């Protein structure tokens, strides 16, 4: 199996306590459906800054800022993409970037 990073971009935050609870339940159900392939459920991302090669710093994470991440185990990229298609961020207008985490060892 191979590790994959799911990087979440965008999506809207639930604006009522009921909607927040429903969103958390959806994430819990999705992670539950993935079972042991979830290596690290990850976390939402907060404030960000980007450092350019010239050392300049800009805030806000650019045009498509990261809003969170997770780490999954999958047999290949196609398997990881299939698993990511159930991600709740997609139903709130966000996207998921799926990247193989290369073994440096």
DRENTORKOL-3810 file (N, C-alpha, C; in nm, 4 decimals):
REM DRENTORKOL-3810
@n.u->0.0843; n.v->-0.1184; n.w->0.0000; ca.u->0.0000; ca.v->0.0000; ca.w->0.0000; c.u->0.0888; c.v->0.1248; c.w->0.0000
@n.u->0.0321; n.v->0.2341; n.w->-0.0437; ca.u->0.1041; ca.v->0.3597; ca.w->-0.0591; c.u->0.0297; c.v->0.4693; c.w->0.0157
@n.u->0.1039; n.v->0.5635; n.w->0.0692; ca.u->0.0424; ca.v->0.6772; ca.w->0.1386; c.u->0.0066; c.v->0.7865; c.w->0.0385
@n.u->-0.1102; n.v->0.8454; n.w->0.0605; ca.u->-0.1568; ca.v->0.9563; ca.w->-0.0221; c.u->-0.2017; c.v->1.0707; c.w->0.0673
@n.u->-0.1689; n.v->1.1913; n.w->0.0249; ca.u->-0.2103; ca.v->1.3121; ca.w->0.0950; c.u->-0.3354; c.v->1.3644; c.w->0.0252
@n.u->-0.4410; n.v->1.3830; n.w->0.1008; ca.u->-0.5595; ca.v->1.4495; ca.w->0.0490; c.u->-0.5527; c.v->1.5936; c.w->0.0983
@n.u->-0.5457; n.v->1.6865; n.w->0.0069; ca.u->-0.5398; ca.v->1.8282; ca.w->0.0412; c.u->-0.6722; c.v->1.8907; c.w->0.0021
@n.u->-0.7405; n.v->1.9475; n.w->0.0993; ca.u->-0.8717; ca.v->2.0056; ca.w->0.0762; c.u->-0.8573; c.v->2.1537; c.w->0.0445
@n.u->-0.9363; n.v->2.1975; n.w->-0.0536; ca.u->-0.9357; ca.v->2.3384; ca.w->-0.0950; c.u->-1.0795; c.v->2.3876; c.w->-0.0972
@n.u->-1.1028; n.v->2.5041; n.w->-0.0386; ca.u->-1.2345; ca.v->2.5658; ca.w->-0.0452; c.u->-1.3400; c.v->2.4930; c.w->0.0353
@n.u->-1.4626; n.v->2.5108; n.w->-0.0081; ca.u->-1.5762; ca.v->2.4575; ca.w->0.0657; c.u->-1.6275; c.v->2.5633; c.w->0.1609
@n.u->-1.7558; n.v->2.5592; n.w->0.1865; ca.u->-1.8135; ca.v->2.6584; ca.w->0.2774; c.u->-1.8309; c.v->2.5993; c.w->0.4165
@n.u->-1.8150; n.v->2.6835; n.w->0.5157; ca.u->-1.8338; ca.v->2.6425; ca.w->0.6545; c.u->-1.9826; c.v->2.6447; c.w->0.6872
@n.u->-2.0273; n.v->2.5485; n.w->0.7640; ca.u->-2.1665; ca.v->2.5447; ca.w->0.8087; c.u->-2.1926; c.v->2.6666; c.w->0.8972
@n.u->-2.3089; n.v->2.7275; n.w->0.8819; ca.u->-2.3339; ca.v->2.8534; ca.w->0.9525; c.u->-2.4292; c.v->2.8433; c.w->1.0714
@n.u->-2.4843; n.v->2.7265; n.w->1.0965; ca.u->-2.5702; ca.v->2.7091; ca.w->1.2143; c.u->-2.5176; c.v->2.5903; c.w->1.2944
@n.u->-2.5479; n.v->2.5853; n.w->1.4219; ca.u->-2.5040; ca.v->2.4707; ca.w->1.5021; c.u->-2.5546; c.v->2.3376; c.w->1.4457
@n.u->-2.6761; n.v->2.3367; n.w->1.3935; ca.u->-2.7312; ca.v->2.2140; ca.w->1.3363; c.u->-2.6543; c.v->2.1720; c.w->1.2115
@n.u->-2.6239; n.v->2.2699; n.w->1.1259; ca.u->-2.5489; ca.v->2.2415; ca.w->1.0037; c.u->-2.4065; c.v->2.1982; c.w->1.0368
@n.u->-2.3460; n.v->2.2574; n.w->1.1401; ca.u->-2.2124; ca.v->2.2175; ca.w->1.1829; c.u->-2.2134; c.v->2.0733; c.w->1.2320
@n.u->-2.3141; n.v->2.0380; n.w->1.3084; ca.u->-2.3269; ca.v->1.9013; ca.w->1.3593; c.u->-2.3451; c.v->1.8032; c.w->1.2430
@n.u->-2.4264; n.v->1.8394; n.w->1.1455; ca.u->-2.4476; ca.v->1.7536; ca.w->1.0287; c.u->-2.3185; c.v->1.7380; c.w->0.9487
@n.u->-2.2420; n.v->1.8467; n.w->0.9353; ca.u->-2.1151; ca.v->1.8401; ca.w->0.8631; c.u->-2.0167; c.v->1.7491; c.w->0.9356
@n.u->-2.0079; n.v->1.7615; n.w->1.0661; ca.u->-1.9176; ca.v->1.6752; ca.w->1.1441; c.u->-1.9602; c.v->1.5289; c.w->1.1326
@n.u->-2.0896; n.v->1.5042; n.w->1.1315; ca.u->-2.1397; ca.v->1.3671; ca.w->1.1162; c.u->-2.1023; c.v->1.3114; c.w->0.9787
@n.u->-2.1119; n.v->1.3951; n.w->0.8756; ca.u->-2.0760; ca.v->1.3511; ca.w->0.7404; c.u->-1.9282; c.v->1.3148; c.w->0.7325
@n.u->-1.8432; n.v->1.3973; n.w->0.7945; ca.u->-1.7002; ca.v->1.3658; ca.w->0.7970; c.u->-1.6760; c.v->1.2359; c.w->0.8742
@n.u->-1.7413; n.v->1.2185; n.w->0.9866; ca.u->-1.7258; ca.v->1.0963; ca.w->1.0653; c.u->-1.7699; c.v->0.9735; c.w->0.9885
@n.u->-1.8815; n.v->0.9832; n.w->0.9175; ca.u->-1.9305; ca.v->0.8710; ca.w->0.8368; c.u->-1.8334; c.v->0.8378; c.w->0.7243
@n.u->-1.7807; n.v->0.9423; n.w->0.6588; ca.u->-1.6873; ca.v->0.9187; ca.w->0.5492; c.u->-1.5594; c.v->0.8522; c.w->0.6001
@n.u->-1.5013; n.v->0.9078; n.w->0.7066; ca.u->-1.3815; ca.v->0.8454; ca.w->0.7627; c.u->-1.4111; c.v->0.7024; c.w->0.8071
@n.u->-1.5290; n.v->0.6794; n.w->0.8660; ca.u->-1.5673; ca.v->0.5451; ca.w->0.9071; c.u->-1.5760; c.v->0.4495; c.w->0.7896
@n.u->-1.6243; n.v->0.4983; n.w->0.6762; ca.u->-1.6363; ca.v->0.4128; ca.w->0.5570; c.u->-1.5001; c.v->0.3763; c.w->0.4998
@n.u->-1.3988; n.v->0.4579; n.w->0.5273; ca.u->-1.2634; ca.v->0.4315; ca.w->0.4774; c.u->-1.1871; c.v->0.3346; c.w->0.5665
@n.u->-1.2336; n.v->0.3171; n.w->0.6895; ca.u->-1.1731; ca.v->0.2208; ca.w->0.7812; c.u->-1.0253; c.v->0.2419; c.w->0.8042
@n.u->-0.9503; n.v->0.1310; n.w->0.7966; ca.u->-0.8074; ca.v->0.1323; ca.w->0.8285; c.u->-0.7233; c.v->0.2077; c.w->0.7265
@n.u->-0.7814; n.v->0.2470; n.w->0.6125; ca.u->-0.7023; ca.v->0.3227; ca.w->0.5155; c.u->-0.6758; c.v->0.4658; c.w->0.5615
@n.u->-0.7473; n.v->0.5114; n.w->0.6660; ca.u->-0.7219; ca.v->0.6455; ca.w->0.7209; c.u->-0.6004; c.v->0.6360; c.w->0.8134
@n.u->-0.4889; n.v->0.6893; n.w->0.7688; ca.u->-0.3669; ca.v->0.6885; ca.w->0.8494; c.u->-0.3635; c.v->0.8064; c.w->0.9454
@n.u->-0.4166; n.v->0.9203; n.w->0.9006; ca.u->-0.4235; ca.v->1.0422; ca.w->0.9817; c.u->-0.5423; c.v->1.1216; c.w->0.9294
@n.u->-0.6445; n.v->1.1394; n.w->1.0122; ca.u->-0.7625; ca.v->1.2142; ca.w->0.9689; c.u->-0.7278; c.v->1.3584; c.w->0.9361
@n.u->-0.6153; n.v->1.4060; n.w->0.9855; ca.u->-0.5705; ca.v->1.5404; ca.w->0.9545; c.u->-0.6400; c.v->1.6460; c.w->1.0372
@n.u->-0.6512; n.v->1.7644; n.w->0.9798; ca.u->-0.7081; ca.v->1.8778; ca.w->1.0509; c.u->-0.7430; c.v->1.9870; c.w->0.9517
@n.u->-0.8338; n.v->2.0751; n.w->0.9910; ca.u->-0.8583; ca.v->2.1935; ca.w->0.9083; c.u->-0.7364; c.v->2.2859; c.w->0.9155
@n.u->-0.7217; n.v->2.3696; n.w->0.8143; ca.u->-0.6123; ca.v->2.4665; ca.w->0.8125; c.u->-0.6668; c.v->2.6044; c.w->0.8501
@n.u->-0.5843; n.v->2.6813; n.w->0.9172; ca.u->-0.6215; ca.v->2.8163; ca.w->0.9572; c.u->-0.5500; c.v->2.9202; c.w->0.8729
@n.u->-0.5118; n.v->3.0281; n.w->0.9364; ca.u->-0.4418; ca.v->3.1371; ca.w->0.8681; c.u->-0.3174; c.v->3.0823; c.w->0.7988
@n.u->-0.2834; n.v->3.1414; n.w->0.6840; ca.u->-0.1679; ca.v->3.0921; ca.w->0.6092; c.u->-0.0871; c.v->3.2073; c.w->0.5513
@n.u->0.0343; n.v->3.1747; n.w->0.5141; ca.u->0.1233; ca.v->3.2675; ca.w->0.4453; c.u->0.2056; c.v->3.1868; c.w->0.3461
@n.u->0.2448; n.v->3.2494; n.w->0.2364; ca.u->0.3272; ca.v->3.1853; ca.w->0.1348; c.u->0.4601; c.v->3.2588; c.w->0.1269
@n.u->0.5682; n.v->3.1830; n.w->0.1304; ca.u->0.7026; ca.v->3.2399; ca.w->0.1192; c.u->0.7530; c.v->3.2083; c.w->-0.0209
@n.u->0.7872; n.v->3.3098; n.w->-0.0985; ca.u->0.8374; ca.v->3.2929; ca.w->-0.2348; c.u->0.9881; c.v->3.2675; c.w->-0.2333
@n.u->1.0409; n.v->3.2244; n.w->-0.3464; ca.u->1.1841; ca.v->3.1951; ca.w->-0.3563; c.u->1.2708; c.v->3.3175; c.w->-0.3288
@n.u->1.2170; n.v->3.4380; n.w->-0.3480; ca.u->1.2933; ca.v->3.5592; ca.w->-0.3201; c.u->1.2825; c.v->3.6023; c.w->-0.1736
@n.u->1.2103; n.v->3.5230; n.w->-0.0936; ca.u->1.1959; ca.v->3.5534; ca.w->0.0481; c.u->1.0758; c.v->3.6396; c.w->0.0823
@n.u->1.0052; n.v->3.6887; n.w->-0.0193; ca.u->0.8879; ca.v->3.7706; ca.w->0.0090; c.u->0.7757; c.v->3.6832; c.w->0.0644
@n.u->0.6931; n.v->3.7431; n.w->0.1478; ca.u->0.5843; ca.v->3.6706; ca.w->0.2143; c.u->0.4518; c.v->3.7360; c.w->0.1789
@n.u->0.3568; n.v->3.6525; n.w->0.1394; ca.u->0.2215; ca.v->3.7016; ca.w->0.1154; c.u->0.1263; c.v->3.6207; c.w->0.2018
@n.u->0.0193; n.v->3.6830; n.w->0.2447; ca.u->-0.0758; ca.v->3.6125; ca.w->0.3302; c.u->-0.1940; c.v->3.5654; c.w->0.2477
@n.u->-0.2656; n.v->3.4677; n.w->0.3025; ca.u->-0.3884; ca.v->3.4229; ca.w->0.2404; c.u->-0.3788; c.v->3.2968; c.w->0.1589
@n.u->-0.2612; n.v->3.2441; n.w->0.1326; ca.u->-0.2488; ca.v->3.1157; ca.w->0.0648; c.u->-0.2749; c.v->3.1165; c.w->-0.0844
@n.u->-0.2832; n.v->3.2317; n.w->-0.1483; ca.u->-0.2995; ca.v->3.2359; ca.w->-0.2926; c.u->-0.4436; c.v->3.2188; c.w->-0.3371
@n.u->-0.4610; n.v->3.1832; n.w->-0.4641; ca.u->-0.5934; ca.v->3.1765; ca.w->-0.5251; c.u->-0.6751; c.v->3.0567; c.w->-0.4773
@n.u->-0.6107; n.v->2.9502; n.w->-0.4345; ca.u->-0.6811; ca.v->2.8292; ca.w->-0.3951; c.u->-0.6226; c.v->2.7766; c.w->-0.2643
@n.u->-0.6464; n.v->2.8465; n.w->-0.1540; ca.u->-0.5803; ca.v->2.8093; ca.w->-0.0286; c.u->-0.6214; c.v->2.6715; c.w->0.0236
@n.u->-0.5291; n.v->2.6108; n.w->0.0927; ca.u->-0.5548; ca.v->2.4827; ca.w->0.1578; c.u->-0.6483; c.v->2.5067; c.w->0.2758
@n.u->-0.7518; n.v->2.4231; n.w->0.2877; ca.u->-0.8434; ca.v->2.4348; ca.w->0.4008; c.u->-0.8334; c.v->2.3155; c.w->0.4947
@n.u->-0.7504; n.v->2.2149; n.w->0.4596; ca.u->-0.7294; ca.v->2.1004; ca.w->0.5467; c.u->-0.6571; c.v->1.9891; c.w->0.4733
@n.u->-0.6323; n.v->1.8806; n.w->0.5447; ca.u->-0.5614; ca.v->1.7669; ca.w->0.4855; c.u->-0.5984; c.v->1.6385; c.w->0.5597
@n.u->-0.5710; n.v->1.5252; n.w->0.4950; ca.u->-0.5775; ca.v->1.3925; ca.w->0.5565; c.u->-0.4722; c.v->1.3060; c.w->0.4894
@n.u->-0.4360; n.v->1.1958; n.w->0.5533; ca.u->-0.3383; ca.v->1.1020; ca.w->0.4999; c.u->-0.4038; c.v->0.9646; c.w->0.4923
@n.u->-0.4063; n.v->0.9066; n.w->0.3711; ca.u->-0.4703; ca.v->0.7768; ca.w->0.3495; c.u->-0.3718; c.v->0.6748; c.w->0.2960
@n.u->-0.4058; n.v->0.5499; n.w->0.3138; ca.u->-0.3349; ca.v->0.4370; ca.w->0.2575; c.u->-0.4203; c.v->0.3855; c.w->0.1420
@n.u->-0.3605; n.v->0.3660; n.w->0.0254; ca.u->-0.4349; ca.v->0.3157; ca.w->-0.0901; c.u->-0.3411; c.v->0.2323; c.w->-0.1768
@n.u->-0.3987; n.v->0.1479; n.w->-0.2605; ca.u->-0.3166; ca.v->0.0600; ca.w->-0.3442; c.u->-0.2475; c.v->0.1363; c.w->-0.4568
@n.u->-0.3114; n.v->0.2407; n.w->-0.5082; ca.u->-0.2534; ca.v->0.3232; ca.w->-0.6140; c.u->-0.3319; c.v->0.4542; c.w->-0.6223
@n.u->-0.2930; n.v->0.5400; n.w->-0.7156; ca.u->-0.3581; ca.v->0.6704; ca.w->-0.7277; c.u->-0.5069; c.v->0.6563; c.w->-0.7581
@n.u->-0.5426; n.v->0.5632; n.w->-0.8465; ca.u->-0.6841; ca.v->0.5444; ca.w->-0.8794; c.u->-0.7652; c.v->0.5057; c.w->-0.7564
@n.u->-0.7107; n.v->0.4193; n.w->-0.6714; ca.u->-0.7781; ca.v->0.3790; ca.w->-0.5479; c.u->-0.7936; c.v->0.4985; c.w->-0.4543
@n.u->-0.6882; n.v->0.5780; n.w->-0.4428; ca.u->-0.6940; ca.v->0.6970; ca.w->-0.3560; c.u->-0.7973; c.v->0.7969; c.w->-0.4072
@n.u->-0.8035; n.v->0.8162; n.w->-0.5383; ca.u->-0.9021; ca.v->0.9078; ca.w->-0.5962; c.u->-1.0433; c.v->0.8556; c.w->-0.5706
@n.u->-1.0632; n.v->0.7249; n.w->-0.5876; ca.u->-1.1955; ca.v->0.6669; ca.w->-0.5618; c.u->-1.2377; c.v->0.6901; c.w->-0.4176
@n.u->-1.1448; n.v->0.6746; n.w->-0.3237; ca.u->-1.1747; ca.v->0.6987; ca.w->-0.1823; c.u->-1.2055; c.v->0.8459; c.w->-0.1574
@n.u->-1.1330; n.v->0.9353; n.w->-0.2245; ca.u->-1.1504; ca.v->1.0793; ca.w->-0.2038; c.u->-1.2831; c.v->1.1301; c.w->-0.2599
@n.u->-1.3413; n.v->1.0591; n.w->-0.3538; ca.u->-1.4661; ca.v->1.1050; ca.w->-0.4162; c.u->-1.5820; c.v->1.1130; c.w->-0.3178
@n.u->-1.5713; n.v->1.0474; n.w->-0.2037; ca.u->-1.6767; ca.v->1.0554; ca.w->-0.1033; c.u->-1.6565; c.v->1.1650; c.w->-0.0009
@n.u->-1.5533; n.v->1.2455; n.w->-0.0174; ca.u->-1.5197; ca.v->1.3479; ca.w->0.0816; c.u->-1.6296; c.v->1.4538; c.w->0.0939
@n.u->-1.6714; n.v->1.4840; n.w->0.2162; ca.u->-1.7761; ca.v->1.5838; ca.w->0.2382; c.u->-1.7430; c.v->1.7249; c.w->0.1888
@n.u->-1.6167; n.v->1.7596; n.w->0.1749; ca.u->-1.5843; ca.v->1.8949; ca.w->0.1280; c.u->-1.6382; c.v->1.9168; c.w->-0.0136
@n.u->-1.6531; n.v->1.8093; n.w->-0.0893; ca.u->-1.7036; ca.v->1.8213; ca.w->-0.2258; c.u->-1.8490; c.v->1.8689; c.w->-0.2290
@n.u->-1.9267; n.v->1.8296; n.w->-0.1295; ca.u->-2.0674; ca.v->1.8691; ca.w->-0.1262; c.u->-2.0868; c.v->2.0130; c.w->-0.0798
@n.u->-1.9786; n.v->2.0759; n.w->-0.0313; ca.u->-1.9896; ca.v->2.2159; ca.w->0.0107; c.u->-1.9129; c.v->2.3086; c.w->-0.0839
@n.u->-1.8885; n.v->2.2614; n.w->-0.2067; ca.u->-1.8267; ca.v->2.3464; ca.w->-0.3077; c.u->-1.6751; c.v->2.3423; c.w->-0.3119
@n.u->-1.6129; n.v->2.2564; n.w->-0.2307; ca.u->-1.4675; ca.v->2.2474; ca.w->-0.2275; c.u->-1.4140; c.v->2.1435; c.w->-0.3243
@n.u->-1.2837; n.v->2.1249; n.w->-0.3204; ca.u->-1.2176; ca.v->2.0253; ca.w->-0.4039; c.u->-1.1152; c.v->1.9493; c.w->-0.3200
@n.u->-1.0728; n.v->1.8342; n.w->-0.3715; ca.u->-0.9723; ca.v->1.7521; ca.w->-0.3052; c.u->-0.8601; c.v->1.7259; c.w->-0.4021
@n.u->-0.7382; n.v->1.7590; n.w->-0.3629; ca.u->-0.6192; ca.v->1.7254; ca.w->-0.4404; c.u->-0.5623; c.v->1.5983; c.w->-0.3803
@n.u->-0.5353; n.v->1.4975; n.w->-0.4641; ca.u->-0.4836; ca.v->1.3692; ca.w->-0.4193; c.u->-0.3398; c.v->1.3569; c.w->-0.4705
@n.u->-0.2455; n.v->1.3401; n.w->-0.3772; ca.u->-0.1041; ca.v->1.3326; ca.w->-0.4123; c.u->-0.0388; c.v->1.2148; c.w->-0.3436
@n.u->0.0455; n.v->1.1420; n.w->-0.4167; ca.u->0.1215; ca.v->1.0330; ca.w->-0.3551; c.u->0.2304; c.v->1.0929; c.w->-0.2668
@n.u->0.2428; n.v->1.0381; n.w->-0.1463; ca.u->0.3516; ca.v->1.0783; ca.w->-0.0553; c.u->0.4686; c.v->0.9853; c.w->-0.0843
@n.u->0.5713; n.v->1.0368; n.w->-0.1475; ca.u->0.6839; ca.v->0.9546; ca.w->-0.1871; c.u->0.7686; c.v->0.9128; c.w->-0.0691
@n.u->0.8088; n.v->0.7882; n.w->-0.0680; ca.u->0.8933; ca.v->0.7342; ca.w->0.0386; c.u->1.0371; c.v->0.7790; c.w->0.0144
@n.u->1.0929; n.v->0.8525; n.w->0.1088; ca.u->1.2293; ca.v->0.9035; ca.w->0.0949; c.u->1.3329; c.v->0.8138; c.w->0.1612
@n.u->1.2883; n.v->0.7003; n.w->0.2166; ca.u->1.3779; ca.v->0.6123; ca.w->0.2923; c.u->1.4499; c.v->0.5128; c.w->0.2151
END
